[in-house]
Amino acid sequence: DHPLRYYRRRLSTIGATRAQDLIYLPQGTVVKVAGLVMSRQRPATANGVVFITLEDETESIQLVVYERVFERFHAIARHEQLLLVEGTIQRDEKQPLPKKSTAKPNGSTENTVPTSVVHVVARHFSKLNTLHTVRKQPPPARHAKASAKKQTSKLKYRPRNFH
């Protein structure tokens, strides 16, 4: 199972587009995409542009992140593994939009128009794990004071800074 499978219902409610559906959107369309970070690249020849490859449960998504946007969302864009990104579609405008593929009886699909490379030019990053799904709450303790006392007697977490 892909990790995004567990977020898909919530992602659909906020209007996030699946990677496999990006090829059907015209140049300049504003989209939300989500995915697991597969790679981050900052080539020396790209003038500060960062390329991030995300993967959702359908395909991969190529992000183009300009330096100003990367610096603004540095903590999230550089360190998070699950991202929710808002941006605009960038594609070859000369290439016609493909028609949705249709499944044949043998299970294969056929597009009548060759697909072009599609990128999402990122303008906003969010942590995907902030999309909490509604989970059942544990039943309340019968003795609130006793359960509070048990919680305070546990080992205390002491953060360590390794930098």
C-alpha positions in Angstrom: 0.0 0.0 0.0 1.2 3.5 -0.8 1.0 6.0 2.1 -1.1 8.4 0.1 -3.9 5.9 -0.1 -4.8 6.6 3.5 -5.0 10.4 2.8 -6.9 10.2 -0.6 -10.4 10.8 0.8 -9.3 13.9 2.7 -7.2 15.1 -0.3 -10.2 14.8 -2.6 -12.3 16.9 -0.3 -9.8 19.8 -0.4 -9.5 19.5 -4.2 -6.1 17.8 -4.6 -5.4 16.4 -8.0 -3.9 12.9 -8.6 -0.7 12.7 -10.5 -2.2 10.7 -13.3 -4.8 13.4 -13.9 -2.3 16.3 -14.3 -1.8 15.5 -18.0 -5.4 16.5 -18.8 -5.0 20.0 -17.3 -4.1 23.1 -19.4 -1.1 25.4 -18.9 -1.5 27.7 -15.9 -4.2 25.7 -14.1 -3.8 26.1 -10.3 -3.6 22.7 -8.6 -3.0 21.1 -5.3 -1.0 17.9 -5.3 0.3 15.6 -2.6 3.0 13.0 -2.5 5.8 11.2 -0.9 9.2 12.9 -1.7 11.3 10.6 -3.9 14.1 13.1 -4.6 15.2 16.7 -4.2 17.7 18.1 -6.6 19.4 21.5 -6.7 21.7 21.5 -9.7 24.4 24.1 -9.8 23.4 25.0 -13.3 19.7 25.7 -12.4 20.2 29.2 -10.9 18.8 28.2 -7.5 15.8 26.3 -8.9 15.1 23.1 -6.9 13.5 20.1 -8.5 11.4 17.8 -6.3 9.9 14.5 -7.4 6.8 13.4 -5.5 5.0 10.1 -5.9 1.3 9.5 -5.1 -0.5 6.2 -5.4 -0.9 6.7 -9.2 2.3 8.2 -10.7 5.1 10.7 -10.0 4.8 14.5 -10.0 7.7 16.8 -11.0 7.8 20.0 -9.0 9.7 23.1 -10.0 10.5 25.2 -7.0 12.0 28.7 -7.5 14.6 29.8 -5.0 12.4 32.4 -3.3 9.6 29.8 -2.7 12.1 27.2 -1.5 13.6 29.7 1.0 10.1 30.8 2.2 9.1 27.2 2.9 12.6 25.8 3.6 11.8 23.7 6.7 8.9 21.9 5.0 10.3 21.7 1.5 13.7 20.4 2.6 12.8 18.1 5.5 9.3 16.7 5.2 8.7 13.4 3.5 4.9 13.8 2.8 4.0 17.1 1.1 0.9 19.0 0.1 1.8 21.5 -2.6 -0.1 24.2 -4.4 1.2 25.4 -7.7 0.4 25.9 -11.4 0.7 23.5 -14.3 3.6 24.1 -16.7 3.5 22.2 -20.0 4.2 22.6 -23.6 1.3 24.7 -24.9 2.0 23.4 -28.5 1.2 19.9 -27.4 -2.5 19.2 -27.5 -4.2 18.0 -24.3 -4.7 14.3 -24.4 -8.2 12.8 -24.2 -8.9 10.6 -21.2 -7.9 7.0 -22.0 -10.4 4.3 -22.4 -9.9 0.8 -21.2 -10.1 -2.0 -23.7 -11.6 -5.4 -23.0 -8.1 -6.9 -22.5 -7.3 -4.3 -19.8 -4.9 -2.1 -21.8 -5.5 1.6 -22.3 -4.9 3.7 -25.3 -4.3 7.5 -25.7 -5.0 9.0 -29.1 -2.6 11.9 -28.5 1.0 11.5 -27.2 1.5 13.1 -23.7 3.9 15.9 -23.0 5.9 16.4 -19.9 3.9 18.2 -17.2 5.5 20.1 -14.2 3.9 21.8 -11.2 5.5 25.2 -10.4 5.2 25.2 -6.6 4.1 28.3 -4.8 3.0 27.0 -1.4 4.1 24.0 0.7 2.3 22.3 3.6 2.9 19.2 5.7 0.7 16.5 4.5 0.5 14.9 7.9 -1.5 18.0 9.1 -4.5 16.5 7.3 -5.7 14.5 10.2 -8.4 12.0 9.6 -11.2 11.7 12.1 -10.5 8.9 14.5 -12.5 7.6 17.3 -11.5 9.0 20.7 -10.7 6.5 23.5 -13.5 6.2 26.1 -13.1 8.6 29.1 -11.4 7.1 32.1 -13.7 6.3 35.0 -11.3 7.8 37.5 -9.9 10.9 35.9 -7.6 11.7 38.8 -6.1 8.2 38.8 -5.5 8.2 35.1 -3.9 11.7 35.3 -1.7 10.5 38.1 -0.6 7.5 35.9 0.3 9.8 33.0 2.5 12.0 35.1 4.4 9.1 36.5 5.6 8.0 33.0 9.2 8.8 31.9 9.5 12.3 30.8 10.8 13.0 27.3 13.8 15.2 27.1 14.6 16.5 23.6 18.2 16.5 22.5 19.7 18.8 19.9 22.2 17.1 17.6 23.1 20.2 15.6 
